Amino acid sequence: MIWAISWVISPVINDTIYKGDTCPGTAVHSAMLGIPSNYACADIMFAFDLTGSMSGELSYAQANASAIMDSLASSISDVRFGVASQADYPNSYSYCSYSGSYGSGGCGDYPYSLNQPLTYDTALVRAAISSLPLLCGSDAPESYARLLWEMLNDASIGWRTTCARFVLYWLDNIPHGCDIYDPTRPYSAYTGTDPGRDALAGTSDDIYWYPLLRNLRTNGIKPIILVSASSTTYLTWWQYWMTDTLANGIAVVRGTAIARQIDSLVGSTALTIDTLRPVVREAAYVSWVTFTPPYYAGITLTPPEDTFNFTITFNVPASAPSGLHTFHIDYYRDAILVDSQLVNLWVYDCTAGYDDPIAVWENVKEGKILIKGTSIYVPDGLVVHIYSADGKRIGVLNSGTHNLSKLGKGVYFVYDVKGGKTLRVIVR
């Protein structure tokens, strides 16, 4: 009997054209991704140090909040804003070779507050900024690490995974953090610990500065640090911390034309990309797909848009059940989800020897489904379902001989309900 079985796959990717397949087990598809040199959408958190030395900066920000938001909205068509603030922990600590009173309980100091989650309503954002109180603080370092940590961990903020994410942080000093003292780095000082949400030094939720900076980078949150013009002592520290190997942000002295300055800073980040990477969303199918190249790195875009090509190779394991497999390929610009593809991947049993009289006779005798040209023979007791390539069931066939040419030209899949096998039919 000539009845060869081997694994064959035929992927259909939405919004693209798939051409051809191979037998056994492999198919190749090309995808082209267009990346514009500006952001389609952005979420922007305003963050403020409210300690006493920030009086002038806070007043300036409050006076210019509307202009800043209007300028950004003119550059990014879909943009939301939110507000967060900090002073410091209203406690004293002696830890990591540092002792001091961080903040004042009597002044109402706090280490972090989400004053306004992300919203399209700029009136709410202006009101939140205008109502921020000037607090006290006590020692020089502040709870900057806590606020930035919350940008990663406070779900109430409402970041969108498909949009650029920024923290515009107005400040004038350096953070608490045990690992800020590190003589191997160009900038080092004892500043105590940031005790984290439990406000207890030396517990598991203490916040370490350098891991935090890297987590901001890998999660696609870009800090833009606006150092007070009246206190530039630590500008070079922040510029080091914002390098692309650490936080991948920006640190500058806050200028006088603040709305235009921030708009320019945000826009400049749209031109550079750390990595552009395709990822299979569903874990069960990760091993089925390889990409060439696996990613692009160190990209500087040329306006208005650059395109990037990926060769997608599908390798279905021999143990995979026949039939339709559906999963997604997501494309990430750093941590921003910029595009997705739905993959309908047919795995079917490849049959040969249709025109061999012996094979025809033996298949009929054994009660197997037989395909010859566009005719299909369904033995007594069997039922088959007919599917289009995109996974839609378009017919049910009972026993007898049927002509599939009436379906029109295309690729169709025949599923043997009882036997659990899937066969492919091409109507030309």
N, C-alpha and C positions, 0 to 999 in steps of 0.2 A: 504494500500500500504506500502511495506517495502522499504523505500528509505531514508536512514539515511545520513545526511550531517554533517560533522565535519571538523575542520581544521587539516590538516596534513602537515608536511613539510619534505623535503628531501634535505639536503644540499650536494653539491658537491664542495669540496675544491681542487684547483689545487695542484699538487705535493703531495697529501696525499690520503689516502684511507678512504672513509666514509663507515661505516657499520651500517645499520639498521636505523629505524626511529620509532617514537611513534605517537600514535593518542589519543587524539587531541593535537595539538599545540606545541609540544616540541620535540626536537631532541638533542642528545648529541654527540659531536665529540671530539677527543683528538688530540692535536697538540704538536709536540716535536720540540724545537728550539735549534739548536747548536750554541754556542757562542765561537769563538776562543779567545785565550788569547793574540792575537796581532791584530793590526788594518789592515783591508783590504785596507783602503785608508785614507788619511789625507790632510787637508788644513792647512798650517802653515804661519802665518803672522809674519814677523820680524818687531818689533816696536822699535823706538829709541827716547830717550831724546837727543836733539841736543844742550842743553844749555852748556855754557862754561866749566862747571866742568866735562863734559863728553868727553873731548878731547881724553883722553887715551882709554876709552871704545869704542868710535866710530872708532878710528884707529885700535884697536884690532879686532872689528867686521868686518871691511872692509877687513882686511888681512886674516881673517879666514872664510869668507862667503862661499867660494867654498867647503872647507872641511866640514863645517857644513851641507850643502845641500847634499853632497855626502854621508856622514855618515847616514843621515836620509833616503835617497833614498835606501840605502843598507838594511835598516830594514823594510821599508814600500814600497811595490811594486808600489803603485799608490799615488804619493804625489805631491802637487803643493805648490808654495811659492809666497808670496807677501811682500810688504814693505809699512810701514806707519811711520810717524814721527811727532814730536811736539817740540816746544820750550815753548812758553806761549803766552797769549793774550797780544798784544802790547798796553796795556792800564793800567791806574791806577784805583783802586776800593777802596771804603770804605763801607764795608758791613759785616754783621755777626761779629761785634766786631773786625774787622781786616781792616787795611788800608795798601796799598802798591802799588808799581808799579810792575805789573806782568812781563812784558816783554818790549822789546825795538822796537819801530817802525823803528828807524833808522838802526837797525841791521837786519831787515827783519824777526823778530820773528813771528811765527804763532802758533795757538793752536792745529792744526791738519792738516795733509796732507796725502792723499793716493798717495804714490809715485809710486807704481806698484800694480795693481790688481793681484789676484791669477792667476798663470800661470804655465804651465809645462816648460816653457823656462827659464832655470836657468841663461842663459846669460843675459836676460833682468833683472833678479833679482840682479845679481852681479853688473850690470851697475847702477841700481837704488841705491844700497847700496854704491857703490863707489862714486857716485855723491852727496851724502848727505853732505850739508855744516854744519860746526860748527857755531851755532848762539850764542845768548847772554843769554837771560833771565835776570831777575833782582832780584826779591825776591827769597826766598828759595823754597817754594812749587811750583809745576809745574802743567800744564794742563793734568795730567795723566787721570783724570776722563773723560775729553773730548775725548781723544783718545780711551779709552776703551768703552765709550758710542757709538762712531762711529763704533766700531767693531760689535755692535748690529744693527746699524741704517743706515750705508752707504751701500746701495744695490750694489754699484759699486765694492765692494770687491769681490763678487761672491762666497760666501760660498756654499758648497754642503751639503744638509741635510743628505745625506747617508754616510758622512765621519766624522771622528774625526776632531775637530777644535781647533787650538792652536794659542795663541799670545805669542811669545817670546819677552819679553819686557826688554830692557837694560835701566836702570835708576839708580838714586842715591839719591832721596829725597822722599817726600810725596806729595799727591795731594791737590789742592784746593777743598773745599767742606764745606758748612755750617755745615753739620751734623758730620764732623770729630771731632768737639768739642762735646764730650759726656762723662761726668764724670762717667757714669755708666759702661763704657767700660774700658778695661785695658790700652788702648792707646788713648789719647785725646789731641787735640790742636786746637787753632784758626788758620785757614788757609784761611779765606775768602770764597767767593762763587766761584764755577765754573759757569760762566754766560751762557754757552751753545752757540748754533749756532748764536743767535742774538747778542752775546757779551754784553748784557745789564744785569746788576745785578738786581735781584729781580723780574724777569719776569718768565713766566710759563715754560720756557725751561731750567731754572737753573738745574744743574745736582747734585743730591744727591748721596753721596758715597755708603751708605749701601744698598739702593734699587738697585743701579747699580751692586754691587757685586752679589746680589741674582739673578738678571736678567741674568748675565753672566752664572751663574750656571744652571739656568733652561733652558737656550737656548743652553747649551752644548758647550760653548766657554771656554776653559781652559787657563787661563793666567799662563805662566811660567815666573816669575819675576827674572831677573838676576841682582842682586844688585852689584853695582860697588865694586871691591875689595879695592878701595881706600877710600870708604865711606860706612861703614857698620852700621852707627848709627841707621838707620831705618830698619834693617833687621828683628828684632823681630816684628815690626809693620806690615811689609808685610807678615810675616809668620802667624800672627793672621788673617789678612784680607784674606789670601788664605786658611783658614781652610774649611773643607767640609760643615760646616753650613753656610758659607758665599760664597766665590767665587769658592771653590773646585778646587784650583789651587796649585801651588808650588812656594815658594820663597827661593832662595839660593844665596850665594855669587858666582859671576862668577868665575869659576876656570881657571886654565891654560890650561888644555887639553879640550878646549871648545867643540870641535866637539863630542868627546866621552861623555862628560858630558851631553850635550843636548840630544843626542841620548838615553842615559840611562834614563834621566828624562821623555822624551816622552814615551818611552817603558814601564816605570813603571806604567803609568796611565792606560795602557791597561788591567791591572790585576784586577782593581777594578771598580765596577759599583754601582752607587747609587740605581737605580731602573731599572728593566727590565719589560716593560709594554706593553700589547696588547691594541690597540685602534681601534675602528671601524671608518674608515675614513669618511664615508658619514653620516651626522648628522641625516638623516631621519631613519637610521637603528640602531642607538646607543642603543635605548631602546629594540631592538629585541635580543640583545646578552649580555650574562653575562659570565665572566671568573672566573675559580677557579684554583689557587688563582688569585685575581685581578692583582697582580704584585709580583715580587720578589724584595727584598731590601737588601742593605748591602752585596753585593756579592764580594767575592774574588775568582777569577778564578784559576783553576789548569791547567797548560799547558798540552797538546796543546789546549784543548777544553773542555767545560762543556756543558751539555744538560739540558734543562728545559722543563717541561711538563705543559701544560695548558689544562684544561677541558673546552670546549666551549659549552655552552647551548644556543640553539636558542628557543626563545619564541615569536611566531608570534601572534600579536593581532588579535582578532576576526574580526576587521574591515578591515584587510588587504585584498586587492584584490587577487584572485587566479592568478596563473601564475608564471613566472620566475622573481625573484628579484636578482639583481646583485650588490654586494658591495665588499669592501675590508677590510681586517684586517691587520693593520700595527703593527709591533713590534719594539719598541724603546728601545735601550740601552741608558739610560738617554735621551738626545735629538737627538741621532743618529738613523736614520731609518735603521735597520739592516735586515729586511725581510718583505715581504708582501705576502698576500694570496688573491687570487680572489675567492669570494664565489658566487656560483650559487645556489640560494635557491628557490626551487620549493614549492609554496603553492598551494594545490589542494583540490578539493572537494572529500571527501571519501565516496564511495558508498558501500552499503551492500545489501544482499538479492538477489545476482545474480541468484542463483539456485532455487529460490522460483517461482513456475509457476505463482502465482498470480502477483508477482512483475514484472515478465517478461511481462505478458499480459497487465498490467496496464501501464507500461512504453512505450510499443509499441503503445498502444492506445492513450497515451498522447503525442506521438511524441517526446519522449526523447531519447537521446543517450543511448544505452544499451551495456554494456560490460559483456561478459560471457566467462570466461577463456581467451583465446587469440583472441576471435572473437569480433568484434565490429559492432553493427548495427547503421547506420546513417539514420534517418528518412528523408523523402522527404523535400526538402527546407533547409536542414542544411548542413553545410560544417565543417569539422574538420581538424585541422592541427596536425601533429605528430612531436614531438620534442624529441631529445635525452636528456639525463640528463645534458649535458653540454650546453644546450640552443640552439642547432642547429636544424633548421626545416628540417626534412628529408622526409616529405611526406604530401600530401593533399588528403583527402578522401571526396568524394561526397556521395550522398544517396546510400544505399545498405548495404550488409553484407560483411565485410572484415576480413581476417585472418592476424593477426599481427605476427604470428610465423616466417614468412620469414625475419623479421627484425633481427633475432638472439636473443640470450639470453641477458637480460638486463632490465633496467627500462626505460620506455617511458612515455611521457606525451601527453595527447590528449586534445586539446583546442577547445572548442565549440565556433566558431567565432560569432555566433548569440547570444548565451546565455551568453557568457563571462565566462564560467566555465572551469576549468581544472581538468581532471581526470588522474589517474595514472594506467598504465598497467605494470605488471611484466611478462616478458617472460622467462620461466625457461627451 
